[in-house]
Amino acid sequence: MTGNRLYQMQATEPKALDPAGPNTRAITYIRRVQITSGLILFLFVTTHLMNHSLGLWSFEWLEAGRGVFVAFWQSPPMSLVFYGALILHMILALKAVYVRDSLRSISRTEWLQLVLGFSLPPLLAMHLMGTRGAHELNEVVIHYIDTLRVLWHFKPTMGVLQAVALVVVWLHGCIGLHQWFRFRRGYVQWRPYLLVFAVLLPTLALAGYIAAGAEVLARVQLEAAKPSPATAPVTAPVTNPYPSDEDGYDYGPAEPRFSVAELEAIAANMRLGALILLVSALTLRLVRRWRAQQRLGIGVRYDDGREIRIALGTSILDASREHGIDHASVCGGRGRCSTCRVRIAGDPAELPPPSEAELRVLRRVGAAPNVRLACQLHPTSDVAVTLLLPPRADAEAGAPRPGYLQGEEREIAVLFADLRDFTGFSEHRLPYDVVFVLNRYFAEMGHAIEAAGGRIDKFVGDGIMALFGVEAGVETGSRRALAAARGMAAALDRLNQAMAQDLKEPLRIGIGIHAGPAIVGEMGYGEARGMTAIGDTVNTASRLEALTKQHGAQLIVSEATVMAAGVDLSAYPEISLDIRGREEPLGARIVTTAGELPDPGPTT
């Protein structure tokens, strides 16, 4: 049964869950609501900053942009959408704080996003009341010149805070988008352009804000210098939400229903309310965690022998962080990156089933059936886990990956190549010359291998190991390996001609190719970790390469490879070789000059 089939069964078959466990459908729905509300708010901020940037041209452009902005966002449907998204986003932010089992699992980037987000209510409360609030409560139209007159002339401190708020809200949104996009295909290619946009738009908005503010100050000074307001020309319509020139606004004969002091009091209450909600969420979280600690009953055993006890409803990732166990999590435990994934010992069907969101991530990385995301797995009984990625894994480790990287047996073709008598060559050369020649050789051989569709596995000394057909299959892989041998021989001839003045004698190469079953997967440790292959097929290809020296040939290729490739090599001598570690002799063909091999046929 394939991993995807098992996941489908787990997702569709009903399974009783403990009431304290996660509601997988609710988790998926909440995540979608959080992303959707964030995108709506980011669109609002983007259009608002675009409007600000028009201040670089003129007040007329600025006001025209405001008309479009207001017509769209203050229409009844969009007002409902915007304020609904704002309220939902705030509620879900508080919920995210409340449900955290461990604050240690929050990454530095996520901490920055949270701090920026929770700083917005005090920064924007008065701005909201002075614009949309005054418009609704006092039934007046707020023009750009009205707001700028207050922020730049009458309340410059508030003007500075609005500039800070602009940067804060933009950073908060950009971090959220980055966290969401970073694991999606194509983001790496688009990231430089998105970064330019992320820097350019707020820069233009601030520049427009400053340019418009400077013009407002110039107009104020011009009006103050005139002897009589009766003779002063009208420079722009001024209709304001505040009651007197003393505060920067003028109603004319109308009396406002809410004075400046009352609007500021409402803004202060909004700040206080936001603070109370945040403190309440943190307090309730502490109470919830204290109660959970009173019923520690689930054991988690790690592959290094450590065992811990956790409360029902705690995720594996939070359990690791709470007990000082380094555990990778690029996305901060949001179920997006897959870097926290663990292998489960035992029957995975005994665990709570993965949500649809978790399934999508697991399928994306080709995870095995017994692999789960630690941030999404809330065990209801004792469990043993193995961490699959190093603690410092980056976002690339969570990118879509082939399933065979987890370890599979596949039919592939393996090529080994080695320079003949290179030790003698290097003994009479300076180290620089040896490295230079080797790098030229590796470049030529590597290009020939990759041009044929092969994958360079490793360079060892002056030797090369390459794999063919890991994804395409052994037939195509065998043809590609033979094509690579032809290309390598031709490339070596070109290299010898190019370096004839530097070489006392031409470089010579021996190549061995064998096809058969091998275990492929990602192996190694730290920086030396990568996809490779092991097994009898690999060892046999290496021994065939070693035998080329004994037979004075450039290539020895096994009959298994020839048959899989479907090429006719009957013109070349056939031998039977006793390969150490094999019970039966191995049939092979000796090719004196690999460049003379016939065309192996299509390699795609």
C-alpha positions in Angstrom: 0.0 0.0 0.0 1.5 3.3 -1.0 1.9 6.2 1.4 -0.6 8.4 -0.3 -3.2 5.6 -0.3 -2.7 5.1 3.4 -3.1 8.8 4.0 -6.3 8.8 2.0 -7.7 6.0 4.2 -6.7 7.8 7.4 -8.3 11.0 6.2 -11.6 9.4 5.2 -12.1 6.6 7.7 -13.8 7.8 10.9 -11.7 7.5 14.1 -12.6 8.4 17.6 -10.6 11.2 19.0 -10.1 12.3 22.6 -12.1 15.5 23.2 -8.8 17.1 24.3 -7.2 16.3 21.0 -7.2 18.6 18.0 -10.3 19.0 15.7 -8.5 18.5 12.4 -11.3 20.1 10.3 -11.4 23.1 12.6 -7.6 23.4 12.4 -7.7 23.5 8.6 -10.6 25.9 8.6 -9.0 28.3 11.1 -5.8 28.3 9.1 -7.6 29.2 5.9 -9.5 32.0 7.7 -6.3 33.4 9.1 -4.6 33.4 5.7 -7.6 34.9 3.9 -8.1 37.6 6.5 -4.4 38.5 6.4 -4.5 38.7 2.6 -7.5 41.1 2.7 -5.8 43.3 5.3 -2.5 43.3 3.2 -4.5 44.3 0.1 -6.0 47.2 2.1 -2.6 48.4 3.3 -1.1 48.0 -0.2 -3.7 50.2 -1.8 -3.5 52.7 1.1 0.3 53.0 0.6 -0.1 53.4 -3.1 -2.5 56.3 -2.4 0.1 57.8 -0.1 2.8 57.6 -2.8 0.7 59.9 -5.0 1.7 62.8 -2.7 5.0 62.9 -4.6 3.1 64.4 -7.6 0.4 66.7 -6.2 -2.5 67.2 -3.8 -4.8 66.7 -6.7 -3.4 63.3 -7.5 -3.5 62.4 -3.8 -7.1 63.4 -3.4 -8.1 61.7 -6.6 -6.5 58.5 -5.3 -8.3 58.9 -2.0 -11.6 59.1 -3.9 -10.9 55.7 -5.6 -9.7 54.2 -2.3 -12.7 55.4 -0.3 -15.2 54.4 -3.0 -13.9 50.8 -2.9 -13.0 50.2 0.8 -15.8 52.3 2.3 -18.6 50.7 0.2 -20.9 48.6 2.4 -19.7 45.2 1.1 -16.0 46.0 1.4 -16.5 47.7 4.8 -18.0 44.4 6.0 -15.2 42.4 4.5 -12.5 44.7 5.8 -13.7 45.0 9.4 -14.7 41.3 9.5 -11.1 40.4 8.4 -9.6 42.8 10.9 -11.7 41.4 13.8 -11.0 37.8 12.8 -7.3 38.4 12.4 -7.1 39.9 15.8 -9.1 37.0 17.4 -6.9 34.4 15.7 -3.7 36.2 16.8 -4.9 36.0 20.4 -5.9 32.4 19.9 -2.4 31.6 18.6 -1.0 33.0 21.8 -3.5 31.0 23.9 -3.0 27.6 22.3 0.8 27.7 22.3 2.0 24.8 24.5 5.5 26.2 24.5 6.6 29.7 23.7 10.0 28.2 23.0 8.7 26.8 19.7 8.1 30.4 18.4 10.9 31.4 16.0 12.6 34.8 16.1 10.8 35.7 12.9 7.4 34.8 14.4 8.3 36.7 17.6 9.0 39.8 15.5 5.7 39.4 13.6 3.7 39.0 16.9 5.4 42.0 18.5 4.8 44.1 15.4 1.2 42.9 15.2 0.3 43.6 18.8 1.9 47.1 18.7 -0.5 48.1 15.9 -3.6 48.8 18.1 -1.9 51.5 20.2 -0.3 53.0 17.1 -3.4 53.1 14.9 -6.2 53.6 17.3 -6.2 57.4 17.0 -5.6 57.3 13.3 -8.7 55.1 12.9 -10.8 57.4 15.1 -9.5 60.6 13.4 -10.4 59.3 9.9 -13.1 56.6 9.6 -14.3 57.1 13.1 -14.8 60.8 12.7 -16.4 60.3 9.3 -19.0 57.9 10.7 -19.6 59.6 14.0 -19.6 63.2 12.9 -20.8 62.7 9.4 -18.0 64.7 7.7 -15.7 63.9 4.7 -12.1 63.7 5.7 -9.7 64.9 3.0 -6.0 64.3 2.9 -5.2 68.0 3.6 -7.3 67.8 6.8 -5.4 64.8 8.2 -2.0 66.1 7.1 -2.6 69.5 8.6 -3.2 67.9 12.0 -0.3 65.4 11.7 2.3 67.9 10.4 1.2 71.2 12.0 -0.9 70.8 15.1 0.2 67.3 16.3 3.6 66.5 14.8 4.3 63.8 17.4 1.2 62.0 16.1 2.6 62.5 12.6 5.8 60.7 13.5 3.9 57.8 15.1 1.8 57.4 11.9 5.1 57.1 9.9 6.3 54.5 12.4 2.9 52.7 12.1 3.2 52.6 8.4 6.5 50.8 8.6 5.3 48.4 11.3 2.1 47.4 9.6 4.0 46.8 6.3 6.7 44.7 8.0 4.1 42.7 9.8 2.3 41.9 6.6 5.4 41.1 4.6 6.6 38.7 7.2 3.3 36.9 7.1 3.3 36.7 3.3 6.9 35.4 3.4 6.0 32.8 6.0 3.2 31.6 3.8 4.9 31.8 0.4 8.4 30.5 1.3 7.4 26.8 1.0 5.6 27.2 -2.4 7.0 26.4 -5.7 8.4 29.3 -7.7 8.8 31.6 -4.6 12.6 31.4 -4.8 12.5 32.7 -8.4 10.0 35.5 -7.5 11.6 36.5 -4.2 14.0 39.1 -5.6 11.2 40.9 -7.4 8.9 40.7 -4.4 11.7 42.1 -2.2 12.1 45.1 -4.5 8.3 45.7 -4.3 8.4 45.3 -0.5 11.1 48.0 -0.2 9.9 50.3 -2.9 6.2 50.7 -2.0 6.7 51.9 1.6 9.6 54.1 0.5 7.4 55.8 -2.0 4.5 56.0 0.5 6.8 57.7 3.1 8.2 60.0 0.5 4.7 61.0 -0.6 3.7 61.5 3.0 6.7 63.7 3.6 6.2 65.7 0.4 2.6 66.3 1.0 3.3 67.2 4.7 5.9 69.7 3.6 3.4 71.3 1.2 0.9 71.6 4.0 3.4 73.3 6.2 4.2 75.8 3.4 0.5 76.5 3.0 0.0 77.0 6.7 3.0 79.5 6.9 1.6 81.3 3.8 -1.8 81.7 5.4 -0.3 82.9 8.7 1.7 85.6 6.9 -1.4 87.1 5.3 -3.0 90.1 7.1 -6.6 89.0 6.8 -8.2 85.6 6.2 -10.9 87.4 4.3 -8.6 88.2 1.5 -6.7 84.9 1.5 -7.4 82.6 -1.5 -8.8 79.2 -0.8 -6.1 76.6 -1.6 -8.1 73.5 -0.9 -11.4 72.4 0.6 -11.1 71.9 4.3 -13.8 69.9 6.1 -12.7 68.3 9.3 -13.8 66.1 12.1 -12.5 68.2 14.9 -14.2 71.2 16.4 -11.7 74.1 16.3 -8.7 75.5 14.6 -6.9 75.0 17.9 -6.8 71.3 17.1 -6.3 71.7 13.4 -9.8 71.2 12.2 -12.7 73.5 11.3 -16.3 72.5 11.1 -17.6 75.9 10.1 -21.0 76.5 11.6 -21.7 72.8 12.3 -21.3 71.4 15.8 -19.7 68.0 16.0 -21.4 65.3 17.9 -18.0 64.0 19.2 -15.3 66.4 20.3 -11.6 65.9 19.9 -11.4 64.8 23.6 -14.2 62.3 23.1 -12.6 60.8 20.0 -9.2 60.6 21.9 -11.0 58.9 24.8 -12.5 56.3 22.5 -9.0 55.7 21.0 -7.5 55.3 24.5 -10.2 52.8 25.4 -9.4 50.9 22.2 -5.8 50.7 23.3 -6.7 49.6 26.8 -9.1 47.0 25.4 -6.4 45.6 23.2 -4.0 45.4 26.2 -6.7 43.7 28.3 -7.3 41.1 25.6 -3.6 40.3 25.2 -3.0 40.0 29.0 -6.2 37.8 29.2 -4.9 35.5 26.5 -1.5 35.1 28.2 -3.2 34.6 31.6 -5.6 32.0 30.3 -2.7 30.2 28.6 -0.8 30.0 31.9 -4.0 28.6 33.5 -4.4 26.0 30.7 -0.8 24.9 30.9 -0.9 24.6 34.7 -4.0 22.4 34.5 -2.4 20.3 31.7 0.7 19.8 33.9 -1.5 18.3 36.5 -2.4 15.4 34.2 0.9 14.3 32.6 0.1 10.9 31.2 1.5 10.4 27.7 5.1 9.2 27.2 7.2 10.3 24.2 10.4 8.3 23.5 13.1 9.6 21.2 15.5 7.5 19.2 18.4 8.7 21.3 16.9 7.1 24.3 15.4 10.2 26.0 11.9 9.8 27.4 9.5 12.5 28.5 6.0 12.8 29.8 3.5 15.3 28.3 0.0 16.4 28.9 -2.9 15.3 26.6 -3.2 17.7 23.7 0.5 18.7 23.6 2.1 18.4 20.2 5.4 16.5 19.7 7.1 19.7 18.6 6.0 21.6 21.7 7.0 18.6 23.8 10.5 18.7 22.4 10.9 22.5 22.9 9.6 22.3 26.5 12.2 19.7 27.4 15.1 21.3 25.7 15.3 18.9 22.8 16.5 20.7 19.6 13.8 20.2 17.0 13.7 21.8 13.5 10.7 24.0 12.7 11.2 26.7 10.1 7.6 27.8 10.0 7.2 28.0 13.8 4.9 25.1 14.1 2.2 26.2 11.7 2.2 22.9 9.6 3.6 24.5 6.5 7.3 23.6 6.2 7.6 19.9 7.0 11.0 20.4 8.7 9.7 19.2 12.0 8.6 15.8 10.6 9.2 12.7 12.6 9.1 8.9 11.9 6.7 7.0 14.1 7.7 3.6 15.5 4.8 1.2 15.4 1.4 1.4 13.7 0.7 5.0 12.5 -3.0 4.1 12.3 -3.1 4.1 16.2 -2.5 7.9 16.1 -5.0 10.6 15.6 -5.4 11.0 11.8 -3.7 13.9 10.0 -5.7 16.9 8.9 -6.1 17.8 5.3 -3.5 20.6 5.7 -1.0 18.2 7.2 -1.7 15.6 4.4 -0.9 18.2 1.8 2.5 18.9 3.3 3.3 15.2 3.7 2.4 14.4 0.2 4.4 17.4 -1.1 7.6 16.0 0.4 6.8 12.4 -0.5 6.7 11.3 3.2 6.4 7.6 4.1 3.2 6.4 5.8 4.8 6.4 9.2 6.0 10.0 9.0 4.0 12.9 10.6 4.5 16.6 11.3 5.6 17.0 14.9 3.7 20.3 15.2 0.4 18.7 14.1 0.7 15.4 15.9 -1.0 15.5 19.3 -0.6 11.9 20.6 -3.3 10.3 22.7 -1.1 7.4 23.8 2.6 6.6 24.3 4.6 7.1 21.2 8.2 6.6 20.0 9.6 9.1 17.4 12.7 9.7 15.4 13.6 13.3 14.3 14.3 13.2 10.5 16.0 16.5 10.0 18.8 18.3 11.9 17.8 21.1 14.3 19.2 23.8 12.0 17.3 22.6 8.9 16.3 25.5 6.6 13.3 26.1 4.4 14.8 24.2 1.5 14.5 21.0 3.5 10.8 21.6 3.5 10.5 22.0 -0.2 8.8 19.4 -2.4 11.0 16.4 -2.5 10.8 13.0 -4.3 9.6 10.1 -2.1 12.7 8.0 -2.8 14.8 10.4 -0.7 13.3 8.7 2.3 14.9 5.4 1.2 13.8 3.1 -1.6 15.2 0.2 -3.7 15.3 1.1 -7.3 16.7 -0.3 -10.6 19.4 2.2 -11.7 22.6 2.4 -13.6 25.8 3.3 -11.8 29.0 4.7 -13.5 32.4 4.9 -11.9 35.3 6.7 -13.6 38.9 7.1 -12.5 42.1 8.7 -13.9 44.9 6.2 -14.7 48.3 6.8 -13.1 47.3 10.1 -11.7 49.3 9.5 -8.5 52.5 9.5 -10.6 51.4 12.6 -12.3 50.8 14.5 -9.1 54.1 13.5 -7.5 56.0 15.8 -9.9 53.7 18.7 -9.9 53.1 21.7 -7.7 49.9 21.4 -5.6 48.4 24.3 -7.6 49.0 22.5 -10.9 47.4 19.3 -9.5 44.3 21.1 -8.3 44.0 23.1 -11.6 44.2 19.9 -13.8 41.8 18.0 -11.6 39.2 20.8 -11.6 39.5 21.0 -15.4 39.0 17.3 -15.6 36.1 17.3 -13.2 34.4 20.1 -15.1 34.6 18.3 -18.5 33.5 15.0 -17.1 30.7 16.5 -15.0 29.4 18.4 -18.0 29.4 15.2 -20.1 27.5 13.3 -17.3 24.9 15.9 -16.8 24.4 16.5 -20.6 23.5 12.8 -20.8 21.0 13.1 -18.0 23.1 11.7 -15.2 23.5 12.8 -11.6 26.9 13.3 -10.2 26.9 11.5 -6.8 30.4 12.3 -5.6 34.0 13.1 -6.4 36.5 10.9 -4.5 40.1 11.7 -5.1 40.4 11.7 -8.9 37.4 9.4 -9.2 33.8 10.1 -10.1 30.5 8.3 -9.2 27.4 9.0 -11.1 23.8 7.7 -11.0 21.4 7.3 -14.0 17.7 6.4 -14.1 16.8 7.2 -10.5 13.6 8.7 -11.7 13.5 7.7 -15.3 14.0 3.9 -14.8 16.8 1.5 -15.5 16.3 1.2 -19.3 16.6 5.0 -19.9 19.3 5.2 -17.2 21.4 2.5 -18.9 21.2 4.3 -22.2 22.1 7.6 -20.5 25.1 5.9 -18.8 26.4 4.7 -22.1 25.9 8.1 -23.7 27.8 9.6 -20.8 30.7 7.3 -21.3 30.8 8.3 -25.0 30.7 12.0 -24.0 33.4 11.6 -21.3 35.8 10.0 -23.8 35.2 12.8 -26.3 35.6 15.4 -23.5 38.9 13.8 -22.4 40.2 14.0 -25.9 39.4 17.7 -26.1 41.0 18.3 -22.7 44.2 16.5 -23.7 44.4 18.6 -26.8 43.8 21.8 -24.9 46.4 21.0 -22.3 49.0 19.3 -24.5 51.6 21.9 -23.6 51.1 21.2 -19.8 50.9 17.4 -19.9 53.9 15.2 -20.5 51.5 12.4 -21.6 47.7 12.5 -22.1 45.3 11.8 -19.3 43.7 8.4 -19.4 40.5 7.2 -17.9 38.8 4.0 -16.9 35.0 3.7 -16.7 32.9 0.9 -15.2 29.1 0.7 -15.7 26.6 -1.7 -14.1 22.8 -1.7 -13.8 20.7 -3.3 -11.2 18.9 -2.8 -7.9 20.3 -0.4 -5.4 19.1 1.4 -2.3 18.7 5.1 -3.0 18.0 7.8 -0.5 19.3 10.9 1.3 22.2 9.9 3.5 25.0 11.5 5.4 25.3 14.1 8.2 25.2 17.8 8.3 26.7 19.5 5.3 27.8 16.1 3.9 24.2 14.9 3.6 22.9 14.2 0.2 21.2 11.8 -2.2 23.3 8.7 -2.9 23.0 4.9 -3.6 24.4 1.9 -1.9 24.4 -1.8 -2.6 25.8 -4.6 -4.7 25.1 -2.7 -8.0 27.3 0.2 -6.8 30.1 -2.1 -5.6 30.0 -4.0 -8.9 30.3 -0.8 -11.0 33.3 0.2 -8.9 35.0 -3.1 -9.5 34.4 -3.0 -13.2 36.1 0.4 -13.3 39.1 -1.1 -11.5 39.3 -3.9 -14.0 39.7 -1.5 -17.0 43.4 -1.1 -16.1 44.0 -4.8 -16.1 42.3 -5.2 -19.5 43.8 -2.0 -21.0 40.3 -0.7 -21.8 38.6 2.6 -21.4 35.3 1.1 -20.5 33.9 -2.2 -19.1 30.1 -2.4 -19.1 28.1 -5.2 -17.7 25.7 -7.3 -19.9 22.9 -6.3 -17.5 23.4 -2.7 -18.6 23.6 -3.6 -22.3 20.4 -5.6 -22.1 18.6 -2.9 -20.2 19.7 -0.2 -22.7 18.7 -2.4 -25.7 21.9 -1.7 -27.6 24.0 -4.0 -29.7 27.5 -4.4 -28.4 28.2 -7.8 -30.0 31.2 -6.3 -31.8 33.0 -5.9 -28.5 34.7 -8.8 -26.7 32.6 -10.5 -24.1 34.1 -11.7 -20.9 33.0 -13.5 -17.7 34.3 -11.9 -14.6 34.4 -13.2 -11.0 33.5 -10.2 -8.9 34.3 -10.4 -5.3 31.1 -10.6 -3.3 29.0 -12.2 -6.1 28.2 -15.9 -6.3 27.9 -16.1 -10.1 30.2 -14.7 -12.7 29.3 -11.4 -14.3 29.1 -11.0 -18.1 30.6 -7.8 -19.4 31.8 -6.2 -22.6 35.3 -4.6 -23.0 35.3 -1.4 -24.9 38.8 -0.2 -25.7 37.7 3.3 -26.7 34.4 4.5 -25.2 34.2 7.3 -27.8 33.5 4.6 -30.5 30.4 3.3 -28.8 27.3 3.2 -31.0 24.6 5.7 -30.3 22.6 4.2 -27.5 19.3 5.7 -28.7 16.8 8.0 -27.0 17.7 9.1 -23.5 14.4 10.9 -22.6 
